Amino acid sequence: MTKDDIKNEFLTKSKMTKIIESTALDMKMSYMDAILYICEDKGIEPDEVGKFISPVIKGKLEQEAISLHYIKSDSNTLPL
């Protein structure tokens, strides 16, 4: 699969959201792990999918980061 094929597959935030949600649910993993798994599986760099991460997934990532004490809930946000 070429990078152009990957970009066509993840053409919208909506499609990427569905892929992330189903991967996280089916494989019982965090959203961050699901995103990294998808990137590894498709052979793309994680920084290339940032533009396809929806606000819904960003919110879930932020909640995971808060619960793991990676960021504080009132002063920091994820740089996505």
Secondary structure, DSSP 4 states (H G I P E B T S, - for coil): --HHHHHHHT-SHHHHHHHHHHHHHHTT--HHHHHHHHHHHHT--GGGSGGG--HHHHHHHHHHHHHTTSS-TTT-----
